[in-house]
C-alpha cells in the first residue's frame, strides 16, 4: 500500500519538529510526546518493512511471496492507523 501524500508530509514535519507547536492542516497541534510517539512508530515501521524486503528477496521454497506481500500491506496500513490515532485528524 503506497504512502499517502499526507503521511509523507506529516512524517517530514515530525522529523524536523522539536518545538511541538507545529500544526498540520486538518490535525491538532502535536505535542512533543505525540511527536516522539509518531517518530518511534515510523522507526518501527521502517524496521518491519526492511525485514519484509529481505524476505521478499529470499527465493527459498519456504517463503510464500503472496503471504509476505499481504503482510507488508497490512503492516503499512496498521502503522498508518496507529499514527492517525496519535495525530487525531479534525475530520472523518
N, CA, C and O atoms as CSV, one atom per row, in Angstrom:
chain,resi,resn,atom,element,x,y,z
A,1,UNK,N,N,0.843,-1.174,0.000
A,1,UNK,CA,C,0.000,0.000,0.000
A,1,UNK,C,C,0.888,1.237,0.000
A,1,UNK,O,O,1.641,1.434,0.954
A,2,UNK,N,N,0.833,2.068,-1.018
A,2,UNK,CA,C,1.705,3.229,-1.074
A,2,UNK,C,C,1.349,4.244,0.001
A,2,UNK,O,O,0.198,4.358,0.420
A,3,UNK,N,N,2.359,4.972,0.431
A,3,UNK,CA,C,2.126,6.020,1.412
A,3,UNK,C,C,1.347,7.156,0.784
A,3,UNK,O,O,1.486,7.440,-0.406
A,4,UNK,N,N,0.534,7.799,1.587
A,4,UNK,CA,C,-0.221,8.940,1.094
A,4,UNK,C,C,0.644,10.192,1.131
A,4,UNK,O,O,1.642,10.246,1.849
A,5,UNK,N,N,0.261,11.180,0.365
A,5,UNK,CA,C,0.960,12.461,0.370
A,5,UNK,C,C,0.890,13.070,1.759
A,5,UNK,O,O,1.869,13.642,2.238
A,6,UNK,N,N,-0.268,12.950,2.412
A,6,UNK,CA,C,-0.432,13.485,3.759
A,6,UNK,C,C,0.525,12.805,4.730
A,6,UNK,O,O,1.156,13.467,5.554
A,7,UNK,N,N,0.631,11.479,4.632
A,7,UNK,CA,C,1.522,10.751,5.537
A,7,UNK,C,C,2.971,11.164,5.317
A,7,UNK,O,O,3.713,11.340,6.283
A,8,UNK,N,N,3.391,11.325,4.047
A,8,UNK,CA,C,4.751,11.776,3.758
A,8,UNK,C,C,4.999,13.171,4.312
A,8,UNK,O,O,6.034,13.417,4.931
A,9,UNK,N,N,4.057,14.089,4.095
A,9,UNK,CA,C,4.211,15.466,4.582
A,9,UNK,C,C,4.256,15.487,6.101
A,9,UNK,O,O,5.046,16.217,6.700
A,10,UNK,N,N,3.400,14.680,6.719
A,10,UNK,CA,C,3.357,14.618,8.171
A,10,UNK,C,C,4.673,14.075,8.716
A,10,UNK,O,O,5.202,14.586,9.703
A,11,UNK,N,N,5.194,13.040,8.071
A,11,UNK,CA,C,6.456,12.459,8.511
A,11,UNK,C,C,7.585,13.481,8.424
A,11,UNK,O,O,8.399,13.578,9.343
A,12,UNK,N,N,7.645,14.240,7.339
A,12,UNK,CA,C,8.683,15.251,7.181
A,12,UNK,C,C,8.567,16.320,8.257
A,12,UNK,O,O,9.576,16.732,8.828
A,13,UNK,N,N,7.343,16.777,8.544
A,13,UNK,CA,C,7.166,17.791,9.573
A,13,UNK,C,C,7.574,17.255,10.933
A,13,UNK,O,O,8.219,17.957,11.712
A,14,UNK,N,N,7.203,16.016,11.222
A,14,UNK,CA,C,7.534,15.420,12.508
A,14,UNK,C,C,9.041,15.270,12.645
A,14,UNK,O,O,9.586,15.534,13.716
A,15,UNK,N,N,9.730,14.852,11.581
A,15,UNK,CA,C,11.180,14.690,11.630
A,15,UNK,C,C,11.871,16.000,11.977
A,15,UNK,O,O,12.833,16.015,12.745
A,16,UNK,N,N,11.378,17.105,11.409
A,16,UNK,CA,C,12.036,18.393,11.568
A,16,UNK,C,C,11.609,19.110,12.841
A,16,UNK,O,O,12.242,20.090,13.233
A,17,UNK,N,N,10.571,18.654,13.480
A,17,UNK,CA,C,9.998,19.366,14.613
A,17,UNK,C,C,10.769,19.098,15.898
A,17,UNK,O,O,11.183,17.971,16.173
A,18,UNK,N,N,10.953,20.160,16.680
A,18,UNK,CA,C,11.472,19.967,18.023
A,18,UNK,C,C,10.765,20.869,19.026
A,18,UNK,O,O,11.083,20.845,20.215
A,19,UNK,N,N,9.823,21.652,18.561
A,19,UNK,CA,C,9.124,22.558,19.464
A,19,UNK,C,C,7.763,22.048,19.873
A,19,UNK,O,O,7.272,22.432,20.935
A,20,UNK,N,N,7.136,21.210,19.091
A,20,UNK,CA,C,5.838,20.671,19.422
A,20,UNK,C,C,4.684,21.617,19.137
A,20,UNK,O,O,3.549,21.316,19.506
A,21,UNK,N,N,4.934,22.748,18.494
A,21,UNK,CA,C,3.833,23.679,18.246
A,21,UNK,C,C,3.471,23.783,16.770
A,21,UNK,O,O,2.714,24.675,16.388
A,22,UNK,N,N,3.992,22.896,15.938
A,22,UNK,CA,C,3.635,22.899,14.528
A,22,UNK,C,C,2.229,22.373,14.341
A,22,UNK,O,O,1.757,21.552,15.128
A,23,UNK,N,N,1.563,22.839,13.311
A,23,UNK,CA,C,0.208,22.386,13.019
A,23,UNK,C,C,0.154,21.905,11.590
A,23,UNK,O,O,0.570,22.615,10.674
A,24,UNK,N,N,-0.356,20.708,11.393
A,24,UNK,CA,C,-0.601,20.157,10.073
A,24,UNK,C,C,-2.056,20.442,9.766
A,24,UNK,O,O,-2.924,20.205,10.606
A,25,UNK,N,N,-2.336,20.949,8.573
A,25,UNK,CA,C,-3.720,21.255,8.219
A,25,UNK,C,C,-4.600,20.031,8.439
A,25,UNK,O,O,-4.281,18.929,7.993
A,26,UNK,N,N,-5.703,20.243,9.129
A,26,UNK,CA,C,-6.639,19.160,9.384
A,26,UNK,C,C,-6.342,18.342,10.630
A,26,UNK,O,O,-7.067,17.398,10.941
A,27,UNK,N,N,-5.275,18.700,11.350
A,27,UNK,CA,C,-4.894,17.997,12.573
A,27,UNK,C,C,-4.674,19.008,13.692
A,27,UNK,O,O,-4.415,20.183,13.433
A,28,UNK,N,N,-4.776,18.549,14.933
A,28,UNK,CA,C,-4.486,19.435,16.059
A,28,UNK,C,C,-2.973,19.646,16.157
A,28,UNK,O,O,-2.203,18.885,15.572
A,29,UNK,N,N,-2.551,20.661,16.884
A,29,UNK,CA,C,-1.110,20.888,17.100
A,29,UNK,C,C,-0.566,19.712,17.913
A,29,UNK,O,O,-1.134,19.346,18.942
A,30,UNK,N,N,0.520,19.133,17.453
A,30,UNK,CA,C,1.087,17.954,18.100
A,30,UNK,C,C,1.995,18.356,19.260
A,30,UNK,O,O,2.779,19.300,19.156
A,31,UNK,N,N,1.876,17.626,20.356
A,31,UNK,CA,C,2.752,17.853,21.496
A,31,UNK,C,C,4.086,17.144,21.259
A,31,UNK,O,O,4.213,16.335,20.340
A,32,UNK,N,N,5.070,17.452,22.090
A,32,UNK,CA,C,6.359,16.766,21.977
A,32,UNK,C,C,6.193,15.263,22.216
A,32,UNK,O,O,6.861,14.457,21.569
A,33,UNK,N,N,5.326,14.892,23.123
A,33,UNK,CA,C,5.082,13.475,23.386
A,33,UNK,C,C,4.502,12.794,22.157
A,33,UNK,O,O,4.935,11.708,21.773
A,34,UNK,N,N,3.510,13.446,21.538
A,34,UNK,CA,C,2.900,12.884,20.326
A,34,UNK,C,C,3.920,12.788,19.197
A,34,UNK,O,O,3.974,11.785,18.486
A,35,UNK,N,N,4.726,13.829,19.036
A,35,UNK,CA,C,5.769,13.803,18.002
A,35,UNK,C,C,6.735,12.647,18.238
A,35,UNK,O,O,7.126,11.953,17.300
A,36,UNK,N,N,7.114,12.447,19.494
A,36,UNK,CA,C,8.015,11.348,19.823
A,36,UNK,C,C,7.401,9.988,19.525
A,36,UNK,O,O,8.072,9.098,19.002
A,37,UNK,N,N,6.124,9.830,19.858
A,37,UNK,CA,C,5.438,8.565,19.591
A,37,UNK,C,C,5.293,8.309,18.092
A,37,UNK,O,O,5.451,7.177,17.635
A,38,UNK,N,N,4.995,9.356,17.332
A,38,UNK,CA,C,4.890,9.200,15.880
A,38,UNK,C,C,6.245,8.829,15.291
A,38,UNK,O,O,6.332,7.928,14.456
A,39,UNK,N,N,7.298,9.513,15.717
A,39,UNK,CA,C,8.634,9.181,15.210
A,39,UNK,C,C,9.036,7.760,15.581
A,39,UNK,O,O,9.619,7.047,14.763
A,40,UNK,N,N,8.731,7.343,16.804
A,40,UNK,CA,C,9.031,5.972,17.219
A,40,UNK,C,C,8.272,4.978,16.345
A,40,UNK,O,O,8.830,3.962,15.929
A,41,UNK,N,N,7.001,5.267,16.067
A,41,UNK,CA,C,6.207,4.404,15.201
A,41,UNK,C,C,6.773,4.324,13.799
A,41,UNK,O,O,6.824,3.245,13.207
A,42,UNK,N,N,7.203,5.472,13.255
A,42,UNK,CA,C,7.784,5.479,11.911
A,42,UNK,C,C,9.083,4.669,11.877
A,42,UNK,O,O,9.354,3.973,10.898
A,43,UNK,N,N,9.884,4.757,12.939
A,43,UNK,CA,C,11.117,3.953,13.013
A,43,UNK,C,C,10.793,2.459,13.049
A,43,UNK,O,O,11.431,1.664,12.359
A,44,UNK,N,N,9.798,2.084,13.855
A,44,UNK,CA,C,9.398,0.678,13.919
A,44,UNK,C,C,8.846,0.188,12.584
A,44,UNK,O,O,9.128,-0.934,12.162
A,45,UNK,N,N,8.057,1.037,11.920
A,45,UNK,CA,C,7.523,0.673,10.603
A,45,UNK,C,C,8.657,0.412,9.626
A,45,UNK,O,O,8.615,-0.555,8.866
A,46,UNK,N,N,9.672,1.270,9.640
A,46,UNK,CA,C,10.809,1.090,8.731
A,46,UNK,C,C,11.528,-0.223,9.023
A,46,UNK,O,O,11.916,-0.929,8.092
A,47,UNK,N,N,11.712,-0.561,10.295
A,47,UNK,CA,C,12.350,-1.831,10.644
A,47,UNK,C,C,11.539,-3.010,10.101
A,47,UNK,O,O,12.100,-3.956,9.549
A,48,UNK,N,N,10.229,-2.945,10.261
A,48,UNK,CA,C,9.365,-4.018,9.761
A,48,UNK,C,C,9.447,-4.137,8.246
A,48,UNK,O,O,9.572,-5.240,7.714
A,49,UNK,N,N,9.379,-3.008,7.553
A,49,UNK,CA,C,9.413,-3.021,6.091
A,49,UNK,C,C,10.777,-3.492,5.590
A,49,UNK,O,O,10.845,-4.198,4.584
A,50,UNK,N,N,11.861,-3.119,6.268
A,50,UNK,CA,C,13.194,-3.615,5.892
A,50,UNK,C,C,13.267,-5.132,6.031
A,50,UNK,O,O,13.819,-5.812,5.165
A,51,UNK,N,N,12.711,-5.662,7.120
A,51,UNK,CA,C,12.679,-7.106,7.333
A,51,UNK,C,C,11.880,-7.796,6.225
A,51,UNK,O,O,12.306,-8.816,5.685
A,52,UNK,N,N,10.735,-7.237,5.898
A,52,UNK,CA,C,9.890,-7.820,4.853
A,52,UNK,C,C,10.600,-7.773,3.504
A,52,UNK,O,O,10.494,-8.717,2.721
A,53,UNK,N,N,11.317,-6.695,3.224
A,53,UNK,CA,C,12.073,-6.601,1.965
A,53,UNK,C,C,13.104,-7.718,1.863
A,53,UNK,O,O,13.324,-8.272,0.785
A,54,UNK,N,N,13.742,-8.051,3.001
A,54,UNK,CA,C,14.692,-9.172,2.993
A,54,UNK,C,C,13.967,-10.488,2.706
A,54,UNK,O,O,14.481,-11.334,1.974
A,55,UNK,N,N,12.789,-10.660,3.276
A,55,UNK,CA,C,12.004,-11.863,2.995
A,55,UNK,C,C,11.596,-11.926,1.525
A,55,UNK,O,O,11.609,-12.996,0.917
A,56,UNK,N,N,11.235,-10.777,0.959
A,56,UNK,CA,C,10.811,-10.759,-0.444
A,56,UNK,C,C,11.957,-11.087,-1.392
A,56,UNK,O,O,11.727,-11.583,-2.494
A,57,UNK,N,N,13.179,-10.817,-0.975
A,57,UNK,CA,C,14.316,-11.140,-1.841
A,57,UNK,C,C,14.757,-12.599,-1.683
A,57,UNK,O,O,15.598,-13.084,-2.440
A,58,UNK,N,N,14.192,-13.284,-0.707
A,58,UNK,CA,C,14.511,-14.689,-0.460
A,58,UNK,C,C,13.782,-15.560,-1.482
A,58,UNK,O,O,12.571,-15.434,-1.661
A,59,UNK,N,N,14.514,-16.428,-2.138
A,59,UNK,CA,C,13.915,-17.287,-3.174
A,59,UNK,C,C,13.714,-18.717,-2.701
A,59,UNK,O,O,13.438,-19.607,-3.505
A,60,UNK,N,N,13.850,-18.944,-1.395
A,60,UNK,CA,C,13.652,-20.289,-0.857
A,60,UNK,C,C,12.184,-20.691,-0.940
A,60,UNK,O,O,11.287,-19.849,-0.906
A,61,UNK,N,N,11.968,-21.975,-1.048
A,61,UNK,CA,C,10.610,-22.510,-1.213
A,61,UNK,C,C,9.732,-22.256,0.013
A,61,UNK,O,O,8.508,-22.214,-0.106
A,62,UNK,N,N,10.347,-22.087,1.194
A,62,UNK,CA,C,9.549,-21.931,2.407
A,62,UNK,C,C,8.919,-20.543,2.537
A,62,UNK,O,O,8.065,-20.339,3.400
A,63,UNK,N,N,9.317,-19.600,1.711
A,63,UNK,CA,C,8.768,-18.246,1.777
A,63,UNK,C,C,7.659,-18.099,0.740
A,63,UNK,O,O,7.908,-18.201,-0.461
A,64,UNK,N,N,6.438,-17.861,1.206
A,64,UNK,CA,C,5.298,-17.677,0.317
A,64,UNK,C,C,5.148,-16.184,0.038
A,64,UNK,O,O,4.724,-15.421,0.906
A,65,UNK,N,N,5.498,-15.779,-1.174
A,65,UNK,CA,C,5.552,-14.360,-1.504
A,65,UNK,C,C,4.187,-13.665,-1.417
A,65,UNK,O,O,4.116,-12.492,-1.050
A,66,UNK,N,N,3.127,-14.366,-1.744
A,66,UNK,CA,C,1.791,-13.763,-1.653
A,66,UNK,C,C,1.486,-13.405,-0.202
A,66,UNK,O,O,0.975,-12.320,0.078
A,67,UNK,N,N,1.796,-14.309,0.716
A,67,UNK,CA,C,1.554,-14.042,2.132
A,67,UNK,C,C,2.436,-12.910,2.645
A,67,UNK,O,O,1.991,-12.080,3.438
A,68,UNK,N,N,3.689,-12.877,2.190
A,68,UNK,CA,C,4.609,-11.811,2.593
A,68,UNK,C,C,4.079,-10.463,2.106
A,68,UNK,O,O,4.084,-9.489,2.860
A,69,UNK,N,N,3.623,-10.398,0.856
A,69,UNK,CA,C,3.092,-9.149,0.297
A,69,UNK,C,C,1.846,-8.696,1.064
A,69,UNK,O,O,1.670,-7.506,1.324
A,70,UNK,N,N,0.990,-9.646,1.422
A,70,UNK,CA,C,-0.202,-9.310,2.202
A,70,UNK,C,C,0.194,-8.777,3.580
A,70,UNK,O,O,-0.385,-7.804,4.064
A,71,UNK,N,N,1.160,-9.403,4.193
A,71,UNK,CA,C,1.651,-8.935,5.489
A,71,UNK,C,C,2.218,-7.528,5.410
A,71,UNK,O,O,1.983,-6.709,6.298
A,72,UNK,N,N,2.967,-7.245,4.346
A,72,UNK,CA,C,3.552,-5.912,4.171
A,72,UNK,C,C,2.450,-4.864,4.058
A,72,UNK,O,O,2.527,-3.802,4.677
A,73,UNK,N,N,1.433,-5.167,3.271
A,73,UNK,CA,C,0.313,-4.238,3.116
A,73,UNK,C,C,-0.370,-3.998,4.463
A,73,UNK,O,O,-0.669,-2.859,4.821
A,74,UNK,N,N,-0.611,-5.070,5.197
A,74,UNK,CA,C,-1.297,-4.942,6.476
A,74,UNK,C,C,-0.462,-4.205,7.515
A,74,UNK,O,O,-1.006,-3.448,8.319
A,75,UNK,N,N,0.832,-4.412,7.508
A,75,UNK,CA,C,1.703,-3.689,8.441
A,75,UNK,C,C,1.697,-2.203,8.121
A,75,UNK,O,O,1.574,-1.373,9.022
A,76,UNK,N,N,1.829,-1.861,6.842
A,76,UNK,CA,C,1.791,-0.443,6.469
A,76,UNK,C,C,0.467,0.186,6.877
A,76,UNK,O,O,0.436,1.290,7.420
A,77,UNK,N,N,-0.612,-0.514,6.617
A,77,UNK,CA,C,-1.926,0.014,6.971
A,77,UNK,C,C,-2.067,0.136,8.491
A,77,UNK,O,O,-2.624,1.116,8.986
A,78,UNK,N,N,-1.575,-0.836,9.214
A,78,UNK,CA,C,-1.634,-0.778,10.674
A,78,UNK,C,C,-0.897,0.421,11.231
A,78,UNK,O,O,-1.421,1.127,12.092
A,79,UNK,N,N,0.320,0.663,10.748
A,79,UNK,CA,C,1.073,1.825,11.214
A,79,UNK,C,C,0.386,3.130,10.809
A,79,UNK,O,O,0.409,4.103,11.563
A,80,UNK,N,N,-0.219,3.153,9.629
A,80,UNK,CA,C,-0.949,4.353,9.207
A,80,UNK,C,C,-2.057,4.655,10.214
A,80,UNK,O,O,-2.211,5.804,10.629
A,81,UNK,N,N,-2.826,3.648,10.611
A,81,UNK,CA,C,-3.919,3.860,11.548
A,81,UNK,C,C,-3.404,4.242,12.928
A,81,UNK,O,O,-4.000,5.087,13.596
A,82,UNK,N,N,-2.317,3.638,13.360
A,82,UNK,CA,C,-1.737,3.981,14.662
A,82,UNK,C,C,-1.320,5.445,14.683
A,82,UNK,O,O,-1.635,6.172,15.624
A,83,UNK,N,N,-0.612,5.874,13.645
A,83,UNK,CA,C,-0.146,7.259,13.586
A,83,UNK,C,C,-1.323,8.217,13.466
A,83,UNK,O,O,-1.319,9.293,14.064
A,84,UNK,N,N,-2.318,7.828,12.699
A,84,UNK,CA,C,-3.536,8.645,12.595
A,84,UNK,C,C,-4.216,8.752,13.968
A,84,UNK,O,O,-4.748,9.805,14.320
A,85,UNK,N,N,-4.195,7.672,14.728
A,85,UNK,CA,C,-4.777,7.686,16.064
A,85,UNK,C,C,-4.057,8.637,17.010
A,85,UNK,O,O,-4.682,9.249,17.876
A,86,UNK,N,N,-2.741,8.760,16.845
A,86,UNK,CA,C,-1.968,9.696,17.660
A,86,UNK,C,C,-2.234,11.132,17.202
A,86,UNK,O,O,-2.442,12.023,18.025
A,87,UNK,N,N,-2.227,11.345,15.898
A,87,UNK,CA,C,-2.361,12.707,15.337
A,87,UNK,C,C,-3.791,13.235,15.406
A,87,UNK,O,O,-4.003,14.447,15.439
A,88,UNK,N,N,-4.771,12.336,15.428
A,88,UNK,CA,C,-6.192,12.684,15.555
A,88,UNK,C,C,-6.631,13.790,14.599
A,88,UNK,O,O,-6.646,14.962,14.973
A,89,UNK,N,N,-6.987,13.422,13.367
A,89,UNK,CA,C,-7.447,14.426,12.408
A,89,UNK,C,C,-8.724,15.103,12.893
A,89,UNK,O,O,-9.497,14.534,13.664
A,90,UNK,N,N,-8.928,16.340,12.418
A,90,UNK,CA,C,-10.111,17.122,12.803
A,90,UNK,C,C,-11.391,16.547,12.210
A,90,UNK,O,O,-12.459,16.675,12.809
A,91,UNK,N,N,-11.302,15.922,11.051
A,91,UNK,CA,C,-12.488,15.399,10.367
A,91,UNK,C,C,-12.347,13.904,10.142
A,91,UNK,O,O,-11.287,13.322,10.369
A,92,UNK,N,N,-13.421,13.302,9.699
A,92,UNK,CA,C,-13.535,11.887,9.355
A,92,UNK,C,C,-13.654,11.111,10.609
A,92,UNK,O,O,-13.763,9.886,10.570
